[in-house]
């Protein structure tokens, strides 16, 4: 957990991402809000999920004809939570 916090602090120092995320995270949704009110934030969440999982998968994937299948096997079967990562990425595409 400490390493994750150090990584977040490092990322935040360089990108200022918390300045963009904090107002969104602290925004209160009105009690009488309809589904149309939250479509924008749901779309943003799905897009960010695609970006994050896509970047993570692209760091592991080898796009050569000789290594593509072996890299997918590695991601799905050997890499820790690789199958979960691929599943989340594919699931977000289908929504």
C-alpha positions in Angstrom: 0.0 0.0 0.0 2.9 2.3 0.8 4.4 1.8 -2.7 1.0 2.6 -4.3 0.8 5.8 -2.3 4.4 6.7 -3.3 3.5 6.1 -6.9 0.4 8.2 -6.7 2.3 11.1 -5.1 5.0 10.8 -7.8 2.3 10.8 -10.6 0.4 13.6 -9.0 3.5 15.8 -8.6 4.2 15.5 -12.3 0.8 15.6 -13.8 -1.5 17.4 -11.3 -4.1 14.8 -11.8 -5.7 15.2 -8.4 -6.6 18.8 -9.3 -8.8 17.3 -12.1 -10.1 14.4 -10.2 -11.0 15.9 -6.8 -13.8 18.2 -8.0 -15.4 15.3 -9.9 -15.1 12.9 -6.9 -16.5 15.4 -4.5 -19.4 16.5 -6.7 -22.7 15.6 -5.0 -25.4 14.2 -7.2 -28.9 15.6 -6.5 -31.4 13.2 -5.0 -33.9 13.7 -7.9 -31.2 13.2 -10.6 -32.2 11.1 -13.6 -29.9 8.6 -15.4 -29.2 11.2 -18.1 -27.5 13.3 -15.4 -24.8 10.7 -14.8 -24.2 9.6 -18.5 -21.3 12.0 -18.8 -19.5 10.7 -15.8 -20.2 7.1 -16.7 -18.8 7.7 -20.2 -15.7 9.3 -18.7 -15.2 6.4 -16.4 -15.4 3.9 -19.2 -13.1 5.9 -21.4 -10.5 6.2 -18.6 -10.8 2.5 -17.9 -10.1 1.8 -21.5 -7.1 4.1 -21.5 -5.5 2.7 -18.3 -6.0 -1.0 -19.2 -5.0 -0.4 -22.8 -1.7 1.2 -21.8 -1.0 -1.6 -19.3 -1.7 -4.2 -22.0 0.3 -2.4 -24.6 3.4 -2.5 -22.3 3.1 -6.3 -22.2 2.0 -7.1 -25.7 4.6 -8.0 -28.4 3.0 -7.2 -31.8 5.3 -9.2 -34.0 4.1 -12.2 -36.0 6.4 -14.5 -34.2 5.6 -13.3 -30.6 2.0 -12.1 -30.6 0.3 -15.4 -29.6 3.0 -16.1 -27.0 2.6 -12.7 -25.5 -1.2 -13.1 -25.2 -0.6 -16.5 -23.5 1.8 -14.8 -21.1 -0.6 -12.0 -20.3 -3.6 -14.3 -19.8 -1.9 -17.2 -18.0 1.3 -16.2 -16.3 1.2 -12.4 -15.6 -0.3 -11.7 -12.2 -3.9 -10.5 -12.8 -3.3 -10.5 -16.6 -6.5 -12.4 -17.4 -8.4 -10.0 -15.2 -6.8 -7.0 -16.9 -7.7 -8.3 -20.4 -11.2 -9.1 -19.2 -11.8 -5.6 -17.9 -10.4 -4.1 -21.1 -12.7 -6.3 -23.3 -15.7 -5.7 -21.0 -15.4 -2.0 -21.2 -15.3 -2.2 -25.0 -18.6 -4.1 -25.1 -20.5 -1.5 -23.1 
